[in-house]
Amino acid sequence: DPTREGYTFTGWNIDLPATMPATPVNRVAQWQINTYNAVFYAEATDTDAFETVPVVFEEAITAPEDKPAKTGYVFEGWSTDGENVIDDLGYIGAEDVVFYAVWSEATDTAYTVEHYYMGTDMAYPDDATRTDSFTAATNATVTATPDADANFTVDNAMSVLEGTVAADGSLVLKVYYEREINTLKVEIDGVI
């Protein structure tokens, strides 16, 4: 059977006669155009495709209408190498083609700072005295800014003042404030 890139041979336009006639017999190969797949993955390590788009040989590849989502990241586009976004996905050849999502770190990923003030019983509360919410870029290193309070000092041994912003917004920094102990001396009639 004859071969042709991007097509499947389906037979001849006429069958050969049982006996050859005196005049030439012209037979023309019949072809069916093939369809190949443009396979889109949200991650290069994924085993399941985000979407598979069938494309007829030598026709333009169209990206899926739906965009993949990834917590803490922004979808930038599609790539064949996972790094460089391609604006024009091109045309399908005679084989399947694979594309990978390209991600950038979101700049509005949440993180929390909890403040724990030591009580007059010299113990820290189980629940934060105050909680502040912030945003920063995913994977950015952030530092909590302790409150300025003359009656307390930061307990560095207990505190977690710095961390990396997690894509899922789960970073919690904790600032523990140790109560300053002041001794008050009262003098009455010259006696302390």
C-alpha atoms as one frame of an Amber mdcrd trajectory, in Angstrom:
protein
   0.000   0.000   0.000   1.200   3.531  -0.681   1.960   5.933   2.188   1.433
   9.666   2.571   2.333  11.778   5.612  -0.710  12.760   7.620  -3.090  10.515
   5.703  -4.338   6.944   5.873  -4.621   4.947   2.661  -8.225   3.743   2.254
  -7.972   1.916  -1.056  -8.088   2.571  -4.786 -10.735   4.452  -6.727 -11.422
   1.375  -8.905 -10.719  -2.328  -8.634  -8.477  -4.027 -11.155 -10.449  -5.925
 -13.767 -10.211  -9.734 -13.816  -8.436  -9.515 -17.172  -6.381  -6.599 -18.346
  -8.044  -4.569 -21.103  -6.150  -3.328 -24.153  -6.223   0.259 -22.842  -4.359
   1.457 -19.745  -6.150   1.288 -16.409  -5.564   4.305 -14.181  -6.061   3.735
 -10.494  -5.906   6.616  -8.029  -5.090   6.101  -4.354  -7.825   7.219  -1.965
  -6.797   8.951   1.287  -8.401   9.936   4.555  -6.801  12.836   6.407  -5.607
  11.925   9.922  -6.429  13.611  13.184  -3.748  13.979  15.861  -3.938  15.197
  19.454  -2.703  18.395  21.044  -2.327  17.309  24.681  -2.283  20.007  27.383
  -0.874  19.360  30.872  -1.200  21.684  33.874   2.130  20.352  35.200   5.015
  18.586  33.453   4.810  15.838  36.087   1.093  15.156  35.547   0.081  11.786
  34.167  -3.461  12.914  33.342  -3.891  15.593  30.712  -5.686  18.804  31.598
  -7.309  18.577  28.165  -6.765  16.761  24.866  -7.760  18.590  21.699  -8.092
  16.599  18.447  -6.648  18.507  15.463  -6.813  17.561  11.777  -3.385  17.193
  10.102  -1.837  20.563   9.139  -4.589  22.597  10.809  -3.984  25.246  13.487
  -3.771  24.100  17.104  -6.191  25.891  19.409  -5.600  26.042  23.165  -8.404
  24.905  25.472 -10.932  27.621  26.341 -10.729  26.755  30.035  -7.500  27.707
  31.767  -5.925  25.512  34.429  -5.814  26.808  38.001  -3.087  26.404  40.593
  -3.377  27.844  44.101  -0.884  30.649  44.675   0.076  30.933  41.002  -1.034
  32.775  37.878  -1.457  30.935  34.562   0.723  32.651  31.925   0.110  30.449
  28.878   1.189  27.239  27.150   4.654  25.998  26.273   6.336  22.975  24.755
   9.241  23.175  27.223   7.370  24.232  30.382   9.172  27.594  30.544   8.739
  29.744  27.436   5.177  30.807  26.629   4.155  30.346  22.986   1.652  32.882
  21.653   0.977  30.894  18.466   0.703  27.142  19.051   1.308  26.457  15.360
  -0.069  23.679  13.196  -0.288  19.984  13.968   2.122  17.713  12.147   1.839
  13.972  11.654   2.080  13.178  15.366   0.615  14.197  18.707   2.110  17.285
  20.328   2.347  18.088  24.055   2.009  21.472  25.774   2.644  22.424  29.407
   1.192  25.263  31.446   3.583  28.040  32.443   3.009  29.542  35.897   4.183
  32.658  37.686   3.969  33.250  41.413   0.882  35.157  42.511   1.615  38.460
  44.237  -1.465  38.357  46.464  -0.998  35.128  48.404  -2.288  35.367  51.965
  -0.322  34.816  55.159  -1.121  35.520  58.800   0.682  37.049  61.777  -0.616
  36.073  65.205   0.248  38.105  68.308   0.309  36.480  71.771   0.601  38.786
  74.791   1.631  37.228  78.101  -1.065  37.617  80.713  -0.652  38.908  84.264
  -0.488  35.237  85.294   2.814  35.129  83.310   1.354  32.610  80.827   0.680
  32.959  77.112  -2.931  32.576  75.959  -3.896  29.514  73.890  -5.529  31.715
  71.262  -3.873  34.712  69.651  -4.564  38.059  71.263  -4.700  39.589  67.781
  -4.430  38.230  64.234  -3.326  40.300  61.243  -3.752  39.234  57.612  -1.301
  40.196  54.869  -0.498  39.273  51.276   2.790  38.818  49.455   4.204  36.901
  46.507   4.106  33.114  46.697   7.494  31.808  47.909   8.562  35.260  49.162
  10.333  35.464  52.506   8.370  37.683  54.885   9.124  38.993  58.363   6.650
  39.912  61.076   7.012  43.396  62.512   6.445  43.202  66.278   4.393  45.837
  68.035   6.268  48.506  69.942   5.081  48.327  73.549   7.143  49.490  76.550
   5.469  46.908  78.786   6.454  43.910  76.654   9.500  42.513  74.876   9.495
  39.977  72.054  10.108  36.431  73.262  12.438  35.343  70.463  12.629  31.770
  71.745   8.873  31.292  71.286   8.294  33.534  68.265   8.363  32.627  64.570
   9.168  35.970  63.000  10.129  34.926  59.463   8.876  32.432  56.905   8.234
  31.650  53.261   4.773  32.446  51.907   3.139  29.113  51.029   1.121  28.910
  47.816  -1.918  27.709  49.772  -1.812  30.697  52.150  -1.019  28.513  55.172
   1.996  30.469  56.501   1.392  31.677  60.064   4.025  33.796  61.794   3.737
  34.063  65.574   4.959  36.874  67.770   5.055  36.214  71.522   5.308  39.233
  73.809   6.804  38.615  77.229   5.521  40.866  79.983   8.142  43.175  81.493
   8.490  42.652  85.204   8.857  45.850  87.124   9.492  45.987  90.797   7.605
  48.664  92.592   9.071  49.839  95.860   6.833  51.794  98.106   8.336  53.895
 100.814   6.117  54.879 103.695   7.562  57.129 106.361  11.109  56.269 105.218
  10.547  52.504 105.273  10.647  50.513 102.059
